Amino acid sequence: MRRTSNEPARAILHVDMDAFYASVEQLDNPELRGKPLIVGGTGGRGVVAAASYEVRKFGVRSAMPMGRALQLCPQAICVRPRMARYQAVSREVFSVFEQFTPLIEGLSLDEAFLDVTHSQALHGDAVSIARLIKARIRERTGLTASVGVASNKLVAKIASDLDKPDGLTIVPPERVQAVLDPLPVKRLPGLGRKKGDALLAAGIRTLGELRQSPDGRLWPLFGRDAQHLRERAAGIDDRPVIAERDEKSVSAEETFSTDVAAREALHASLLQLADKTAARLRAKGLRAAGVQVKIREHDFTTHTRQRRLVPESHDSRAIGQAALALLDAWLGEHPGARLRLLGVGTSQIATPRQPDLFAPAAPPPDSRLDAALDQIRDRFGAAAVRRAGSIRISDK
């Protein structure tokens, strides 16, 4: 993407909330402040969803198996995620972003790119905007954010991670090479573990070494990707900030603490996941025309089954019935199978179409029930109420 001489230099922010889930828990419960805190599944196969800075000192990181995390820090306090609460705080954070620019590319509940190139005449330069955003997030939520300021998304994302927590790192174009070159090669966003390990095995340890590596060194490892990797190591990135992304899928899944074979327990788990998925669709004002079930056996063999949903829907019952039919068909082909994970996903996502003018005014009973359940969960939390069919014997 080439820019004309009349266009202003791009000003991109990457805003990343600090240990978001853990920070929300410490905000809501002062007794957790200053203590090593892990947010995540507490079963034998749970994973770390978030780690407070106090527990990171022991080597605990997000996505780490919970068992490993507790080996590193046996005194850690573990709490289960409260997604409804995190989503509510996220909405507050994104409402701050909207005060400064409409060009917001959300990456997750706690992370976004902002293009403030054309906001500077009204709000001051990019650094001033970054400081205002940090201050308003703290005022509105009581939480801190780290911000990277640069001329593109890649460098802004790297910058936001250089001075956590509560950091503000500015990397002007003339300083990109000086800032990036000394960084470990695995700091490159999107590199992936396999490519990172391959670079280290080849003796390429820093972004500067990667930037200067010749084809003879990189081509045998990465082929046509060699030049792209060099450019990224040099901080070259012309991608625009994409303000809106179409939802491609909405899903939920559960990893069981022990393998499950009982059909009744699998049904209950699947209905609970279908209810979660449908609730997420409704919260986003979306409907789905496809349902998918993800099935992982005890030996990690993973299967998927899918079917169309006619008409498109966000009703828990419709999605649950379709998911059950898919699971039962698979179980019929694999009698006695022991499962370690189940998931329910929806695809072919769309916003609701114009309603039929001649349709009945009242919503169907399932829709009214879904709306009532959503209201209760919004007020009292996701676990406040559940459908009877999704309650397992172990939960009673």
Sequence and secondary structure as in RCSB ss.txt:
>XXXX:A:sequence
MRRTSNEPARAILHVDMDAFYASVEQLDNPELRGKPLIVGGTGGRGVVAAASYEVRKFGVRSAMPMGRALQLCPQ
AICVRPRMARYQAVSREVFSVFEQFTPLIEGLSLDEAFLDVTHSQALHGDAVSIARLIKARIRERTGLTASVGVA
SNKLVAKIASDLDKPDGLTIVPPERVQAVLDPLPVKRLPGLGRKKGDALLAAGIRTLGELRQSPDGRLWPLFGRD
AQHLRERAAGIDDRPVIAERDEKSVSAEETFSTDVAAREALHASLLQLADKTAARLRAKGLRAAGVQVKIREHDF
TTHTRQRRLVPESHDSRAIGQAALALLDAWLGEHPGARLRLLGVGTSQIATPRQPDLFAPAAPPPDSRLDAALDQ
IRDRFGAAAVRRAGSIRISDK
>XXXX:A:secstr
    TTS    EEEEEETTHHHHHHHHH GGGTTS EEEE  STT BEEEE HHHHTTT  TT BHHHHHHH TT
 EEE   HHHHHHHHHHHHHHHTTT S EEEEETTEEEEE GGGHHHH SHHHHHHHHHHHHHHHHS  EEEEEE
SSHHHHHHHHTSS SS EEE  GGGHHHHHTTSBGGGSTT  HHHHHHHHHTT  BHHHHHT  HHHHHHHHTTH
HHHHHHHHTT       S     EEEEEEEEEEEE  HHHHHHHHHHHHHHHHHHHHHTT EEEEEEEEEEETTS
 EEEEEEEEEEEE  HHHHHHHHHHHHHHHHHHSTT  EEEEEEEEEEEE      TTS SS  HHHHHHHHHHH
HHHHH TTS   GGG  GGG 
